[in-house]
Amino acid sequence: MNNIASSNNLSQIELEIKEFLSVPLKLKILRECLLYLFFKMTNNTADITVEKSTIHSTDGTSKTVYTVTVYKQKDVA
């Protein structure tokens, strides 16, 4: 019985560690995306589009989602 309790505690600890580590990674990715957009915007904003949409879930909550698309500029020779 002691081994089962120990195993359950370890699983819970592993889940908490994974959850803790996933948030900073998401923030780092978001930061990198924003930095990229700011650099693109200093040169030209014609190739950036932003779309806003709302997603509704079955439990009655909703989230606003922004989709940013950056188009690669084609070189004209």
Buried (B, 14 or more C-beta within 10 A) or exposed (E): EEEEEEEEEEEEEEEEEEEEEEEEEEEEEEEEEEEEBEEBEEEEEEEEEEEEEEEEEEEEEEEEEEEEEEEEEEEEE
